[in-house]
Amino acid sequence: MKKLFGTLLAILIVASIFTYRTLPGAIKDKPVLYWVTDSNPARTEQVRTFKKWLQRVYPEAPDVELLVDTANMASEKVLIQGVSGVCADLVDHTGGAPMRFRHSVGMLEDVTDDALEMGFDISQTYPAIRAELMDPVKIVDEDGTVRFEERQFAFPCNVTATMFWVNKEAFEKIDLEIPPKRWTVDDFERIGKEFVTRSNPPNELQRIFFVADIQPRLFARSAGGSIFNETCTKPTTNNEPMAEAMRLRYKWTYESPRLIPTASERDDFAAGSGYGGAGLAMFGQGNYALVGGGRYLLIQFRKITEERIAEGLGPMKLTVSEFPYWKMPIAATSTRATAVYAGGKNKELALYFMAYLASEDYNMNIVLDADALPPNPKYTELEEFKRPKDYPEEWGCHEAFSEAMQTIAVPMEASPFVIDQVVDRLINKAQDYYMNDLKTVEKALTDLDADITFEIERSLEENPELQEMYDERLRTQAKIDELRAKGEKVPISWIDNVFLKRWYEFNGWADMDR
C-alpha cells in the first residue's frame, strides 16, 4: 500500500511540474506570476486592471504576466504542489482554516513587514477578519525569552458576512410580514411556522419550506456557545446553547409545521435543480423563503433576474435579514484571501499583487461586480456600492452586509492545536448522530468534546513544537479561571478565542485596557 501511495504521489508531482511548464506564457521572456484561484469571469478584468495598476503605481517594476490557474484550486493539489516545490506564486484560500494549515507545513511567506511598507497590512481591512489572515509565530528574543507573535500571511480578495437573503415575493404571495432585519430565534420560529402553514395546502406533500437548513453553531454563538475555551486549549462544545440549537434543528426538520426539509428531501430537490444549484433554484422560485449567504450571491441573482426579465417577469424582490439570535446579535464571517507561496521564485513580484488587492482599482472591481465585500471597508461607503445604477432593485441590500461586517461579524473559532477541518468533521458527525436518532444530544456533545480533546492530544504528540505555546496558554487559562471565579474582569489580551473576545466585551466581562 505504501509503495502504491508513493507511486501515485510521484505521478502527481511529475504531472504538476509538467502542467506548470506547459501553461501558456510559461516560456516567455517576461516574468510570470501564477495565481491559483477559483473559476470566475471577474478574474479576466482583475488581471487586466492589475497590469494597468502596476504600470501606473510601480513604473520601475518589470512587465509581469499574471496567469490564472483554476485547475489546481483543490486543497489537496495545493498541498502536493506546495511540498514538492512547484506551487503557484499566489494561492487563494477561503476561510482561515486553509491558511493556518498551509502555514503549519511551511508553505506560506510571512508578509507582515512588506505589508506595512506596501500598504496591504491588516489595518487596510475589517478588524473582524484579521484572525483569518494571521497566525502565531514563535519568536526567540536575544535574552532567550520565547514568545508567540501574530504575523500576517494573507490579504483578502473579498470578505463575506453571512446573512439571510429573503425572497419578498414568497411572503407577499401569502400576505405575510417580511422578516425584520434583526430578529430573535423566537421571531424566526413564529414567522417560519406561519410561512410554511400558509404556503403549503393541507393534506398535500410539503414542497415549500422556510429555509434549506440551519447550522446550530451559528445559533449557539448568540447565547455564548463556544467550540473552545478562552485560550483554545480545550473544547467546550458540550454547552446548553449548542444543545438547544441542535434540538431546534431537529424539531424544525421533523415536527409539523416543518421549517426545514430532511436531508433526503434536499437530495430530491438537488436532482431536479436548475441554474445555480438546488438552494438558489428553490429560493428563486419561492420554495425556500430564505437562503443563507453573502453579498456574492448577487452574481447569481442578477443572472436569475435576467432570465426572469427575458420571460416577461420582473426582477427578483430581495431584502436581507441577520441570523436570528438569543442574546447577542452575531454574524459569521470569512474571506477569500491570497497568500504568497514561500517556495516561489517570484516572491518579490508577488508582493506587488498583494498590494494591488488593497488598491482602489481592485476594490472597485469588487464593488461593481458584487463579488462579496471589497477588502477595504472604506469602499462600502461609496454610492456605487450602496446604489448600483443598473440594479435599483438591490438598493438597501448592500449596506446590510457592510454594516454587519463592521458591527456584529465574528469568524468561527479555531485552535492552533487541532486542524480546523478535523473539528468541522467531528461537529458534523455529532450532529448527524443526533439527527438520525443514534445518540441523544447530551451523548453526542459529550462524545464530541472527547473526540476533539483526543485530536488536540494527538496533535501535540505529533507536533512537539506546539507544546511551548500550549503550556503558555494553559498558564493563562488558569489565571482567567481564577479571575472568573472571583467575578473579576479578564484582560482582553489574554483571550485568544475570537468569538469569546466579542462575548466577553458584550457582557462587560473584559478589561479592554489590558
N, C-alpha and C positions, 0 to 999 in steps of 0.2 A: 504493500500500500504506500509506504514511504517513497519507494522507487517511482511508483506511478505519479505521486504528487510532485516529486522533484522533476520528473519529465514534463509534466503539464506546466509547472512554473517556468521551466526553461523555455518552453514553446511560447508562453505568453510574453516573456521578456523579449525574446527574439522578434516576435510579432510587433511588440510595442516599438522597438528600435526601428524596425522596417517601416512601420506606419509613419513615424516622425520624419524619417529620412526621405520619404516619398511624398510628403504633403506638398501641395502647391506652394511654391516660393521657398522651399527648404534649401534649394541650391543657388538662390540668388546671391549676389554680392552684398546687398544691403543686409543689415542685421534683422533677424526675425524674432518677434515675440509670439509665443504660442499661449493662447488663453483658453483654458478648459472651462466651459460654461454651459448652461442649458440651452436648448434649442428655442430661439425666439426671434421673430423677424426684426425686432428692435435692435438686435446686435449689429446689423448692417449699418444703421445710422450711427450707432455708438462708435463703431470702428472709424467711420468717416469723420465724425467730429473730433475723435482723438487725434487724428493726423493733423487736422487744421489747428486744433488747440496746441499741440506740441510745437508746430512751426511758429505760432504766434507768441507763446509764452516762453518757450525754451529754444530760441533760434539757433543756439550753439549745439543743440542735440543732433545726432545723426538722423538721417532719413530711415525711420523704422517701419518695417512691415508688421502689422498686427494681424495674426491669423486666428480665427475662432475654431476651436475644436470641440464639437458637441458629442463626438463619438466616444469620448473617454471620460465622461462626467460621472459614471458609476463609481461609487466609493471604492469597490474592490479593485477597479482598474487604476484609480489614482494611487492607491496604496502600493500595488505591484510596481507601477512605473516609478513611484517615488523612491522606494527602497532599492530599485535597480538602477537609479541614476538617469532615467530618461523621461522624467515628468515634464509637463509644460512649465513655462516660466511663471505663469499666473494661473492659480487654481481657485475656482469658486467653491464655496460650501454654503449650505443652507442650515441655519441654526448654529449654535456654538459647539454642539457635540462633535462634528467632524473636525472643527478647528482644534479642539482640545486633544482629540486622538492623534491627529497628524503632528501636532507639536510634540506629543509624548514620544513619538517614534523618530523625532528629529527631522521632519520633512519641511518645516516652515521657518522662514527667516524672521528674526526679531527686527521689526521695523520702527521701534519706538523712537530712536534718535532721529532717523531720517524723516519720520512723520512730523516731528516737531519742526524740523528745518524746512520741509517742503509743503507744510500746510495741510496734512491729512491726519493729524493727531486726533485723539478721541474728543477733544473739545469741539471738533467740527461736526459732531453728530449728536444724536439724542443721548442724554445721560442714561436712560433706561436700557440702552442696548450695549453699553460698554462691556458688560460681563461676557457678551458674545464675541468680543474682539480681543480679549486679553486673557492671559493665563499666567499663573505664578511661575517664577524662575528662581532657582537657588542662587543666592549671592553670598560670596565669602569675602568679608571685609578684610582690610590689611591686618587688623588685630586678630584675625581668625574667627571673628563672630559670623555665625551662619544666620542668614535671614532669607525670607522669600518675598520677592517683589513682583507685583503685577506688571507684565510687559505686553506691548501691543504686537499682534501678529496678523491683523487683517484690518480692512476698512470696508464699510458697506457699499454694495452696489444698489441696494434698496432696503427698505425697512418695512416690517409688517406689524400692525396691531390687529389682532383677531377680534372681529365683531360679528354680529348677526346682520346679514342683509335681509331685508323684509320685502316680500312681494306685496305691494299695496293693493294690487288688483284682486289678489286672493281674499283679502279682508273686505274690500268694497263689494265683492260679489255676494257676500253673505251678510252685509251690513253690520260688520263687527269693528269695534275700535281698533285702530292700528297701534301696535305696541309703542310705548314711550321710549325715548332714547335711553333712559335709565330706569330699570325695573328690578324688583326683588324676585327671589325664587318663587314666592307665593304668587306674585303677579304672573310670572311665566306659566305656572301650573293652571291658574284660573283662566287666563286668556287662551292657553293651549287647549284645555278641555272644551271650552266654548267653541273654539275654531273647528276642531275635529267633529264635534257633535253637530254643528250646523252644516258642515261641508259634506258629510257622508250620509246618504239616505239610509234610513233604518232597515235592518234585515238584509243588507247587501254587503258584499265583500268590501272592506275598507280600502280605498285607493288614495285617500288624501290624509296626510299626516302633518303635524306641526313642524317637525324637523327630522332630518335623516338619522341623527344620533347626537349624543352629548358625551363629553369627556368628564367623568367625575372629578378628575384632578382640578379642572378649571373652576368647578362649583365649590369644591372643598377649600380652595385657597381663599375664597371670600370670607370664610369663617375661621381662618388660621390653620387649616390643614396643610401641613408641610411634609415633603418627602424626606427631608433630613433635618437634623438639629441645627443649631446656630453656626457651628463650625464645620458642618457637613462631614462629621466623623462617624455619625450613627444614623440609621434610618428611623423615621418616626411616622411611617405610613399608617400604622395601627392607631388611628385617631378617630374621634367621633365625626368630625366634618367629612372625612373621606368615607366612613361607613354610611353616613346618611346620604351622601351623594350617590353612592353605589345602590343604595336601597331605592332612591328615587328613579334612577335609570331603569332598574328592574320593574318598578311599579308602572312607569310611563310606557314601558315596552309590552307588558303582559296584562295589565289591568285596564279594563274599559272605564272611560274612553281613553284609547291608546294614543299617546302623543308621538311615539316613535315606532317605526316598523321593526320587525325582527330581522335578524341577520339574513335569514332565508328570503324574506320579502325584499330586502335590499338587493340581494343577488338576482332575484327575478326582475327587478327594475333595471339593473345593470345590463341584463341580457337584451332588453328592449330599448336601451337608452339611445339618445340621439347625440347631436353635437355637444361637445363639452363634457361628456361623461354623464353618468346617471344622475348624480346630485344636481348639477346645473340644469340638466334637461328637465328633471322633475320640478325643480324650483321655477324654471322659466314658464312651465305650463300650469303651475299652480298646485301641483301635487304635494309640494312642500311649501309651507308658509315662510320658512326661514332657511337660510344656508349660512354656515359659518365660513369666514374667510377674511381676506384683507382687501385693500383698495385694488389690488391686482386683478380681482375678478371682473373689474370693469372692462378689461381687454376682451373677455368672453361675452359679457353683457352687451357690449357695443356691437358685436357680431350678431348676437341674437336679435338686437333691435333692428339691425339692417335687414335680417330675414323677415322680421315682423312687418316692417315698412314695405318690403317688396311684396308681401302677401296682402297689403291693404290695411294692416293693423297699425296702431300707434306704437311709440317706443315703450319699453318696459317702464313701469312705475315703481320706483325703488325708494326706500329710506333705510336708515341704519340704526340699530339698537345695540347697546352694550350687552355683554353677557350678564345674565341675572346674578344677583349677589344676595348673601345672607347678612353680612355685617359691613364688609369693606368692598366698595366697587373696585374691580380689578380687570385688566385685560392681559392676555398673553401676548408676548412679542417675540419676534425672531428677525433674522436678517439673512439675505443672500449677500455674502461678503467675498472679497477676493484676498488671497494671500500670495506671498512671493515664495516660490519653491527654493529651499535652501541650497539645493544642489544644482541650480540653474546656472547657465553660462552667461546670462544677460541680466543678472540681478540689478545692476545699476540702471539699466534701461527699464526694467520692470517697475522701478520706483516712480518713473515718470507716469506710468499708467495709474499707479496708486494715487498720485497727486491729481490726476485727471478726474478720478472718481469724486474728489472733493470740490471740483471746479463748477462754476456756473454753467458751463457748456454741458457737462454731463447731467447735472441736477435738473436742468431744464428739459433734457430728454425724458427723464422720469416724470416730471410734472406733466408733460404733454401727452405721453403715451399711456399714462395711468398704471405703469408697472410698479405698483405699491407706492410707498412714500419715498421722496428723494432723500439721499443720505444726510443732507444738511437741513435742519428744520426751518431755517430762515426762508427757504424757498416755498414753504407751505403758506406763507403769509401773502404771497402774490395773488393777484386777481386771476392770473392764468391757471393757478392751481384751484382756487375756490370756485371759479365760474368759467369753465372752458366754453368758449364761444360756440363751438359746434355741437355741444351736448347740454343744452339748457335743462333737460330732464334730470341731469345729475346734480344740479345745483343744490347745495345743502348736505350732500353726502360726503364730499371730500373732507370737509372740516372735522367731521366726526372722528375720522381716523387720526388726523394730526393732533387733535385735542386729546384723544385717548392716549396717544403715544407720549405726550408731554405731561400727562396728569395721573393716569392710572395703570400704565403699562409696566409689566414686570416680566423678565424672562423666566423660563422654567428653571427650577432648582437643578444644580449639578454639583457633583462631588469630584475632586481630583483623585479620589481613592477608589473609584469604580467607573467603568465605561458607561457613558450615558445610554447607549443603545441596549446594554445589558439590563439596566434599570427599567427602560421602557418595555422591554420584552417581558420582564418579570411582572410589571404592573398589569400589562395586558393579559398575561396568563392568569393572574389572580382574579381579574375582572371576569374573564371567561369562565373560570371555575364557578364563580357565584352566579353568573347569568344563566349557566347551564345546570344549575341546581346540584352541582357536585360538591360544593362547600358552602357553609354559612358565611355571611360576610365577615363575622368575627374570626373564623378559622382562616379564611382567605387572606385577611390582612395580617394575622399573626404569622402565618407561613411566609407572607411577602416580606415582612421585617426580617425574619430569619434568613430568607434567601439572599436579601441584599447584604445583610451582615456577613454571610458566608463569602459573598463576592468581594467585599471590602477586605476581608482577611486574606483571601486568595491573592488579591491584587498586591497587598503589602508583602506577601511572601514572594511573589514573582518579581516585584519591583522594589527591592530593599531601599532604593534611593528615595522612595516616598516616606520612609519611616520617620526621618527627622521632622518633616513637615507635619506628619500625623501626630507625633508626640508633642510638638509645639502647640498644635491646635487642641489636643486633649487637655493640656495645661490651661489654655484659655477657656475651654468649655467648663472646666472645674470652677474657674473664677466667675463665669457667667451664672452657673447654677447656684453659687453661693450668694451672689447679689440678688438673683430672682427669689431665693428662699427668704431673703430679708425684706423683699418688697422694694428694693432699690433699683434705680435706673442702670442700664447697661451701656457702656461706651459703644457707640455705633461702630467704631473702628474694630471692635472685637468680633463683630458678626460677619461671617463670610457668606452665609446663605442670602442670596439676593432677594428672595421673597421675604424672609424674616426681617431683613433690614426695613422693608416697607411696612410689614406688620407691626414691628416694634414702634416705628415712627408714628403710625396711625393710632396706636393705642397709648402713646405717650410713655412708653417704657424705655425709650432710648435717651441717652445723654448725647445730644447731637454735637456737642463741642469737644468730645473726646474720641 
